[in-house]
Amino acid sequence: MSATTLATLVVAHRKSSRNKRLTSVFLILPLLIYTFVFFVLPISMMLYRAISNPEINDAFPRTVQALSKSTQRDQSIPDDSVFEALEQDFTLSVDLGLMGSAARRLNYENPGYRFLIMSTARHYRGKSPENKGSDSAKSRLITLDPNWGTVEFWRDFNNASHAYTPYYLLAALDLKKTDQGIEQVEPEKRVYTDMILKTLKIAFIVSLLCLLLGFPFAALMVRASKPMQMALLLAIMLPFWTSLLARTTAWIVVLQDKGIVNTLLMNLGLIEHPLPLIFNSFGVYIVMVHILLPFTVLPLYNVMKSIPPHYMRASSSLGAHPIRGFFRVYLPMTLTGIGSGTLLTFIVAAGYYVTPTLVGSAREQMLGYFIAFYTNTTINWGMASALGLVLIVCVMAIYLLAGRLVGIRQIAGLK
Amino acid sequence: MSSLFKKIALVSMISTGSGLAAANDLTVVAFGGSLQEAFEKTYFKPFEQSTGKKIVRDSYGGGLAKIKGMVEAGDPTWDVVQIEEADMELACEQGLLEEIKQSGAPNIADVVPENVASCGVGAIGWSEVMTYDDKKFGADGPKSWVDFWNVKKWPGKRGLRKQARMTLEIALLADGVAPADVYKVLGTKAGQDRAFAKMDELKPYIQWWETGAQPLEWLAAGNVTVTAAFNGRIAIANQQGSTFPLIWNQQIYGVDYWSIIKGSKNLEGSYALLNYMLSPQAQTNFAHTIPYGIVNRKALAELDAKTLDSLPSAPTHLKDAVHLDTAFWINYEEDLMNRFTNWASK
C-alpha cells in the first residue's frame, strides 16, 4: 500500500468519524439544550438569587452614591448631603414597585423598616423636589419619622446596600453578620439547622424502611408467576397514580383515633384507648414509605431480574447454606439496585413537605415547607433560594459520600 | 384565608394553563368553591341579566405570582379579582392594582369606611372563631379564649392553625390582653415573649391544623374537643347536619377585597360590576346565601336578625373582635413565623 493511499484512507476515516461525531452531537443536542434551559439555568439563577441584593441600589441610587462619598460612614448618622439625596430618591421615584421591594429588603434587617420606607414614600409621593421648607433635609426627614435619625438604621441601610450579600446564605444556616463578625442568631430564632438535620433524618429513615420492605417485595416479584407479577406491580404502582391529597387523606381516615385501624383493634379488645397513629412521626413515616416505595422497588426489581437463578443453585450445590449463599452471592449482585433505589428515595424524600405537613405534628416539619413559605407567601425569593441551595448541597454531599462507599458508577447503574 | 390547598390549586392551574379569556370580555376571578357559587348566584349572573354584558369567570388560589406576571407582561387578562388584604396591600405598593375611585362605583359611599382601601373595596368579611364538640360539653361549653386554655374544665385536644398569624393574637387574648391592645403588645419583644409563654401552657394539648376543613373533620371525629376554625367552614359543617356552636366573642376578623388589575382593558365594565356587587340588594342576597360578612351599611341595617346573627360582620359580633392587622403582619410575618416554627418543633 503506497503512502498516498494510506494518507487518503486516514483522511477518509477522519472525515467519516467526524461525521459520526457530528451526528451524535446533533442527536443529543435537544437533550443538551433541555438540560441547560431546565436544569443549569434555573440552578444558576437560584445561586444568583441567593446572593444578589439589588433592591436598595435600585430604589435609592442617589442616596447610596452620596453615602459612598460621605466621609463619616458606619458609626454615625450621615450628613445633610445624604438626606438631600434621599429626599430626591423619594420625590423622583416613579416606580412604586421598586420602593416596595426596597422596603421589604430593609425589613429583613429589622422588622419595622418597611413601614418607615413606605410611609415616607407616601408622604413624598407627587411632591416636587423644589418644594422645600427653610430647614435642612435632615431635620425634615427626622421630624417626619425619628427612625431616620438613628445610628442603627444607617448601619442596617449600609449593610443592605451592597450589590451582593451573604445575608440569605448566613440566615439559612442560622447565622448573621454583626459588627463583631459572624454570630449565631438568637436561640429562639434558630430554626433552619435543626430543620435541615431533621429533614435528612426523616429522609434517611424513610429510605431505610423502603429498603427493608422493598427488597423482599422486589425479590418476590422476580420469582412470582406472570399474573401474580402484574398484581404485585399494580399494588406498588397504585399510589403513584393516585393524587397526593387523596392518598394522604385516605391515610388519615385509616389511622385517626376513630379510624379503621383503631376501631378494629378496640373492637377486638386488644387495646383500650386509641393508639396515636397519625399527626406524629409514625404517621409521617408510614405515609411517606407508602408513597416512595416504588422508587426503591423498581430499580431493585430491574437489577434482580437480570440475576440468573442458577447462581444461587450453584452456590447451594457447592455446599453453601442458603443464608450464606444469599449474603455471598445474591446480595452483592443487587448492590447496584440497592444503591440507586435508596439514593433515589432519599433524594425525593428530602424534598417532601406537603405530606409531613398534613399527617405529621409540628415536630415533623421539613425544610421544603419553608422554601414554599418564602416562595409563595412572603415572596422572599432570596431566602427561598438560599434554603434550596443548602438542601442541594446536603444531598450532593450524601450522594458523593455514597459514591465513595458504593461507587458512583454503581449508583448510576452503569456497572 | 390562604391555605395549602389554594397553593396546590394555583400550581396546578398555572401548569394546565386554564383561564383562556377572550381579550375584551370582562373577566372576574375569585377563590372558587362554595363561596364562588354564592358570588355566581347573587352577583355575576344577575349582573349579566340586568346589563346584558358578558362576564368570563375564573378562579385562582390567591397569591400574587400570577397577577405580578400578567401586569409585568403588559397584557392583563383578568379585570376584577378577589384578593386577600395583605396581598392587596403588597400589590398596591408594587403598582399591580388600579386605584379605586369612588366616582367609578357610587355605591362605595355606603361601604363601611374601614373596608375601602386605596386599591380595593371589601368583598367578604370572614373570621377565625372558637367552636367545640357540643355533644361532649352541651350548652355549658367554653365561651372565650381564656376558657380555650382551661383544659381541666373542658378536657381534650385543642385545634389551632399552624402559623403565627392569628394564633399569637389568640394567645394574647387568652392571657387577658384587651382586643384593642393586641397588636400594640405583639409589636414589642416583651409582648411576643408573653404570647409564646402563654402558648407553652397549652402546648401538649394542641393539634395543629393547616387547611380550613381539618378542624371540623377532627371535631366530628373526636380528635379535638375545642378548636379555632373559620366561620364559613363551621357554617358549612352545620348545614351538613352538625350543630357546632360559633363563639363570636373575641373573633379574629379579616376581610377579602375586590380589586381591579392594573391596566385592565375593561375599566368601565369593572367598575360597573363593582358597583353592582356593592348595591344593597345584591349584598342582601349574598348574605342570605352564604354566611360571610357584607360591607354595605344600608344592606347591613336592613338584614333580618337571624341572617345578621350568622355574619361575622354583625355589629354585636364585631364589638370585641380583633381586626386582623395586615400592616403589622407584613412587617413581622417572617420574623415571627421563624420563632413560631422553632417553638412548635421543640
Contacts between the chains, C-beta under 8 A, distances in Angstrom:
chain1	res1	chain2	res2	distance
A	95	B	95	7.0
A	96	B	93	6.0
A	96	B	94	6.7
A	96	B	95	4.9
A	97	B	93	7.4
A	97	B	94	4.0
A	97	B	95	4.9
A	97	B	96	7.8
A	99	B	93	7.2
A	100	B	90	7.0
A	100	B	93	3.8
A	100	B	94	4.6
A	101	B	94	7.5
A	103	B	93	7.6
A	107	B	331	6.2
A	108	B	334	7.2
A	111	B	331	4.9
A	111	B	332	4.9
A	111	B	334	7.9
A	111	B	335	4.9
A	112	B	331	5.9
A	114	B	330	6.5
A	114	B	331	5.3
A	115	B	327	7.0
A	115	B	331	5.9
A	118	B	93	6.4
A	188	B	196	7.7
A	188	B	339	5.3
A	188	B	342	6.2
A	188	B	343	7.0
A	189	B	335	7.7
A	189	B	338	5.1
A	189	B	339	5.6
A	189	B	342	6.3
A	190	B	342	6.4
A	191	B	338	5.1
A	191	B	339	7.9
A	191	B	341	5.3
A	191	B	342	4.1
A	191	B	345	7.5
A	194	B	342	7.6
A	194	B	345	6.9
A	195	B	341	7.8
A	195	B	345	7.2
A	198	B	345	7.5
A	245	B	5	7.6
A	245	B	8	7.1
A	256	B	221	5.7
A	256	B	223	6.1
A	257	B	221	6.7
A	257	B	222	6.1
A	257	B	223	5.3
A	258	B	221	5.1
A	258	B	222	5.5
A	258	B	223	7.8
A	259	B	221	7.9
A	279	B	207	6.1
A	279	B	223	7.9
A	354	B	4	6.8
A	354	B	8	7.4
A	357	B	4	6.7
A	357	B	162	7.9
A	357	B	210	5.6
A	358	B	4	7.7
A	358	B	210	6.4
A	358	B	211	7.9
A	361	B	207	7.8
A	361	B	208	6.8
A	362	B	162	6.2
A	362	B	208	5.4
A	362	B	341	7.5
A	362	B	344	3.5
A	362	B	345	5.4
A	363	B	344	7.8
A	363	B	345	5.3
A	363	B	346	8.0
A	365	B	341	6.3
A	365	B	344	7.5
A	365	B	345	5.6
A	370	B	341	7.4
A	372	B	7	7.1
A	373	B	337	6.9
A	374	B	334	7.8
A	376	B	7	5.4
A	376	B	10	7.8
A	376	B	63	5.6
A	376	B	65	7.2
A	377	B	2	6.9
A	377	B	63	7.7
A	377	B	333	7.6
A	378	B	333	6.0
A	378	B	334	5.6
A	379	B	64	6.5
A	379	B	65	7.7
A	379	B	90	7.6
A	380	B	334	6.6
A	383	B	334	7.8
